[in-house]
Amino acid sequence: MSTEYIDNNSRSSDEDSGTYDEWIPSFCSRFGHEYFCRVPTDFIEDDFNMTSLAQEVPHYRKALDLILDLEDVSDDESQGQNSYDQDGDHNMDASKEKDGKGKTQIVNRSIIEHAAEQLYGLIHARFILTKQGLQAMAEKFDHKQFGTCPRYYCNGMQLLPCGLSDTIGKHTVRLYCPSCQDLYLPQSSRFLCLEGAYWGTSFPGVFLKHFKELEDYVERKGKESYQLKVFGFRIADQAISGQRMKWLRQYPSTEEEWDEFAKCEFELPQP
């Protein structure tokens, strides 16, 4: 028995076994995708959760089928090869679509894969606003998978991913610190190219309001700010190098200031 026959037989047995990697776990386990959590298939199969996404992502149906492992694109389709039947007509397969003029155009596998990544990212931005999604992101938050605030006085406060826009192609992902309430770029270069719309602009606010215990946790963090001095003398706040925006990081410290802070939520305090 030749070795060539053994190799072909082993390959056919692997194909018959039907072993393949599911798309969602494979996508989330890629290098640089540690910020993503796995979205359940039942959430994706709900048409209500997919509202208006067909207008935002090209090749929506093929991308959705690829995410749900309902239809995989073969290697022949990825090379863009045309197949003809005996009558000389095109065989319509998963890699071909008709444009608005009725002409047949071939869709490359890489294009469908890219559309699937965009679609999953937008689905992910909606899923993390649900109770199940918030719990999944809270586990990553507790394990500091999003990193910690580089600001010294935040004392290693965990960060939350967010976007500056809910539209794809506008900004990359940013990290929000609940302590200093400021935005930072990811420290690792592998996260710098992630699309910010995959987490959206609402996630940090919903996350902090959902977990009320985080407010007490944030309050225990230090609220100090560095005072710039020259030979022991503090530089005036009105100077060019002074802390003219220091008031943005100020928090109430006395009971009177807290009462005034509570009144400012609904009305302007009277002098």
C-alpha positions as CSV (number, residue, x, y, z in Angstrom):
1,M,0.0,0.0,0.0
2,S,1.5,3.3,-1.1
3,T,1.9,6.3,1.3
4,E,0.0,8.5,-1.1
5,Y,-3.1,6.3,-0.7
6,I,-2.8,6.5,3.1
7,D,-2.6,10.2,3.0
8,N,-5.6,10.6,0.8
9,N,-7.5,8.1,3.0
10,S,-6.7,10.0,6.2
11,R,-7.8,13.3,4.6
12,S,-11.1,11.9,3.5
13,S,-11.7,10.5,7.0
14,D,-11.1,13.9,8.6
15,E,-13.5,15.5,6.2
16,D,-16.2,12.8,6.8
17,S,-15.9,13.4,10.5
18,G,-17.3,16.9,10.1
19,T,-14.8,18.5,12.5
20,Y,-14.5,22.2,12.0
21,D,-14.0,25.3,14.1
22,E,-17.0,27.4,15.0
23,W,-16.7,30.9,13.7
24,I,-17.6,32.9,16.9
25,P,-15.1,31.0,19.3
26,S,-12.5,31.2,16.6
27,F,-13.0,34.9,16.1
28,C,-12.9,35.7,19.8
29,S,-9.8,33.6,20.4
30,R,-7.7,35.4,17.8
31,F,-4.7,37.4,18.9
32,G,-5.7,40.9,19.7
33,H,-9.4,40.1,20.2
34,E,-9.3,39.7,24.0
35,Y,-11.7,42.7,24.4
36,F,-14.5,40.7,22.7
37,C,-16.9,38.4,24.5
38,R,-18.8,35.6,22.9
39,V,-22.3,36.5,21.7
40,P,-24.8,33.6,22.0
41,T,-26.3,32.3,18.8
42,D,-29.9,32.7,20.1
43,F,-29.2,36.5,20.5
44,I,-28.0,36.7,16.8
45,E,-31.0,34.6,15.6
46,D,-33.4,37.1,17.1
47,D,-34.5,39.4,14.2
48,F,-35.2,42.2,16.7
49,N,-31.6,42.4,17.7
50,M,-30.5,42.6,14.1
51,T,-32.6,45.6,13.2
52,S,-31.1,48.0,10.6
53,L,-27.8,46.1,10.5
54,A,-28.5,44.9,6.9
55,Q,-28.2,48.5,5.8
56,E,-24.8,49.0,7.5
57,V,-23.0,45.8,6.5
58,P,-22.4,44.7,2.9
59,H,-23.3,41.1,2.0
60,Y,-25.3,40.9,5.2
61,R,-27.0,37.6,4.6
62,K,-23.7,35.8,3.6
63,A,-21.9,37.3,6.6
64,L,-24.7,36.3,9.0
65,D,-24.7,32.7,7.6
66,L,-20.9,32.6,8.1
67,I,-21.2,33.8,11.7
68,L,-23.8,31.2,12.5
69,D,-21.9,28.4,10.7
70,L,-24.9,27.8,8.4
71,E,-22.9,28.2,5.2
72,D,-19.2,28.1,4.6
73,V,-17.4,29.4,1.6
74,S,-15.3,26.8,-0.2
75,D,-11.7,27.2,-1.4
76,D,-12.8,27.3,-5.0
77,E,-15.2,30.1,-4.3
78,S,-12.5,32.0,-2.5
79,Q,-10.3,32.1,-5.6
80,G,-13.2,33.5,-7.6
81,Q,-13.4,30.7,-10.2
82,N,-16.4,30.5,-12.5
83,S,-18.2,27.1,-12.9
84,Y,-20.3,26.3,-15.9
85,D,-22.9,23.6,-16.4
86,Q,-23.5,21.7,-19.6
87,D,-25.7,24.4,-21.1
88,G,-22.9,27.0,-20.6
89,D,-24.8,29.0,-17.9
90,H,-23.3,30.1,-14.6
91,N,-24.1,27.9,-11.6
92,M,-25.3,30.3,-8.9
93,D,-23.5,29.5,-5.6
94,A,-22.9,31.2,-2.3
95,S,-20.0,33.3,-3.8
96,K,-22.1,35.0,-6.4
97,E,-24.6,37.8,-6.2
98,K,-26.6,39.9,-8.6
99,D,-26.2,43.6,-8.5
100,G,-28.9,46.2,-9.2
101,K,-28.5,45.8,-13.0
102,G,-29.1,42.0,-12.9
103,K,-25.4,41.2,-13.6
104,T,-23.7,38.4,-11.8
105,Q,-20.7,39.4,-9.6
106,I,-18.4,37.1,-7.7
107,V,-17.9,37.7,-4.0
108,N,-14.5,36.7,-2.7
109,R,-14.2,34.8,0.5
110,S,-12.0,37.5,2.1
111,I,-14.8,40.1,1.4
112,I,-17.4,38.0,3.1
113,E,-15.0,37.3,6.0
114,H,-14.5,41.0,6.4
115,A,-18.2,41.7,6.3
116,A,-18.8,39.0,8.9
117,E,-16.2,40.7,11.3
118,Q,-18.0,44.0,10.9
119,L,-21.4,42.4,11.5
120,Y,-20.2,40.6,14.6
121,G,-18.7,43.8,15.9
122,L,-21.9,45.7,15.6
123,I,-23.9,42.8,17.1
124,H,-21.3,42.7,20.0
125,A,-21.9,46.4,20.7
126,R,-25.6,45.6,21.2
127,F,-25.1,42.5,23.2
128,I,-22.9,44.0,25.8
129,L,-25.7,46.4,26.7
130,T,-27.9,43.4,27.8
131,K,-27.8,41.9,31.3
132,Q,-26.0,38.8,30.0
133,G,-23.5,40.9,28.0
134,L,-22.8,43.2,31.0
135,Q,-22.1,40.2,33.2
136,A,-19.6,38.8,30.6
137,M,-17.8,42.1,30.4
138,A,-17.8,42.4,34.2
139,E,-15.8,39.2,34.4
140,K,-13.2,40.7,32.0
141,F,-13.3,44.0,34.1
142,D,-12.6,42.1,37.3
143,H,-9.6,40.3,35.7
144,K,-8.3,43.6,34.4
145,Q,-8.3,42.3,30.8
146,F,-8.9,45.8,29.6
147,G,-5.9,47.2,31.4
148,T,-5.6,49.7,34.2
149,C,-5.5,53.5,34.2
150,P,-1.9,54.8,33.6
151,R,-2.7,57.9,35.7
152,Y,-0.7,57.6,39.0
153,Y,-3.5,58.9,41.3
154,C,-6.1,56.5,40.0
155,N,-4.2,53.7,41.8
156,G,-4.6,51.0,39.1
157,M,-8.3,51.6,38.4
158,Q,-9.7,49.1,35.8
159,L,-10.5,50.5,32.4
160,L,-13.6,50.0,30.2
161,P,-13.5,49.9,26.3
162,C,-15.7,52.4,24.5
163,G,-16.0,54.1,21.1
164,L,-16.1,57.7,20.1
165,S,-18.7,56.9,17.5
166,D,-21.3,54.2,16.8
167,T,-20.5,54.2,13.1
168,I,-17.8,52.0,11.6
169,G,-14.7,53.6,10.3
170,K,-14.7,56.7,12.4
171,H,-12.5,56.0,15.4
172,T,-10.6,53.1,17.0
173,V,-11.3,51.8,20.5
174,R,-10.6,54.0,23.5
175,L,-10.4,53.0,27.2
176,Y,-12.5,54.9,29.8
177,C,-11.4,55.3,33.4
178,P,-14.3,55.6,35.9
179,S,-12.0,57.3,38.5
180,C,-10.5,60.2,36.6
181,Q,-13.3,60.0,33.9
182,D,-10.9,60.4,31.1
183,L,-10.1,58.4,27.9
184,Y,-6.9,56.6,27.0
185,L,-5.4,54.7,24.2
186,P,-4.7,51.0,24.7
187,Q,-1.1,50.4,25.9
188,S,-0.6,47.4,23.7
189,S,-0.3,48.0,20.0
190,R,-2.4,44.9,19.2
191,F,-5.5,46.7,20.3
192,L,-4.9,50.0,18.5
193,C,-6.5,49.0,15.3
194,L,-9.8,47.7,16.8
195,E,-12.9,49.5,15.7
196,G,-14.4,51.6,18.4
197,A,-18.0,51.1,17.2
198,Y,-17.7,47.4,18.2
199,W,-18.2,48.6,21.8
200,G,-20.2,51.8,21.2
201,T,-20.5,55.1,23.0
202,S,-23.0,53.9,25.6
203,F,-21.3,50.9,27.2
204,P,-19.3,52.6,30.0
205,G,-22.3,54.6,31.2
206,V,-24.6,51.5,31.1
207,F,-22.0,49.4,32.8
208,L,-21.4,51.8,35.7
209,K,-25.2,52.3,36.3
210,H,-25.9,48.6,36.2
211,F,-23.4,47.7,38.8
212,K,-24.1,50.1,41.7
213,E,-21.3,48.6,43.8
214,L,-18.8,50.1,41.4
215,E,-19.8,53.6,42.5
216,D,-18.6,52.8,46.0
217,Y,-15.5,51.2,44.6
218,V,-14.7,54.2,42.5
219,E,-15.2,56.5,45.5
220,R,-12.6,54.6,47.5
221,K,-10.1,55.5,44.9
222,G,-8.0,58.6,45.5
223,K,-9.2,61.9,44.0
224,E,-5.9,63.7,44.3
225,S,-4.2,65.6,41.5
226,Y,-0.6,66.6,41.2
227,Q,0.4,70.1,42.2
228,L,3.1,71.6,40.0
229,K,5.7,73.4,42.1
230,V,9.0,75.3,41.6
231,F,11.3,75.3,44.6
232,G,8.4,74.5,46.9
233,F,6.1,77.2,45.6
234,R,2.9,76.2,43.8
235,I,2.5,77.6,40.3
236,A,-0.6,79.8,40.0
237,D,-3.6,78.2,38.2
238,Q,-3.8,81.3,35.9
239,A,-0.3,80.7,34.5
240,I,0.3,79.1,31.1
241,S,1.8,76.1,32.8
242,G,-0.6,76.2,35.7
243,Q,-3.6,73.8,36.3
244,R,-6.3,76.0,34.7
245,M,-8.5,72.9,34.2
246,K,-8.0,71.6,37.8
247,W,-11.7,72.1,38.6
248,L,-12.6,69.2,36.2
249,R,-11.0,66.7,38.6
250,Q,-12.3,68.3,41.9
251,Y,-14.8,66.4,44.0
252,P,-16.7,67.5,47.1
253,S,-14.9,67.0,50.3
254,T,-17.1,68.5,53.0
255,E,-20.8,68.0,53.8
256,E,-21.6,71.5,52.6
257,E,-20.0,70.8,49.3
258,W,-21.8,67.5,48.9
259,D,-25.2,69.3,49.6
260,E,-24.3,71.9,47.0
261,F,-23.3,69.1,44.6
262,A,-26.7,67.4,45.1
263,K,-28.6,70.6,44.4
264,C,-26.7,71.2,41.2
265,E,-28.2,68.0,39.8
266,F,-31.7,69.6,39.5
267,E,-31.1,73.4,40.0
268,L,-28.5,76.1,40.2
269,P,-27.5,76.8,43.8
270,Q,-28.4,80.3,45.1
271,P,-25.4,82.4,46.2
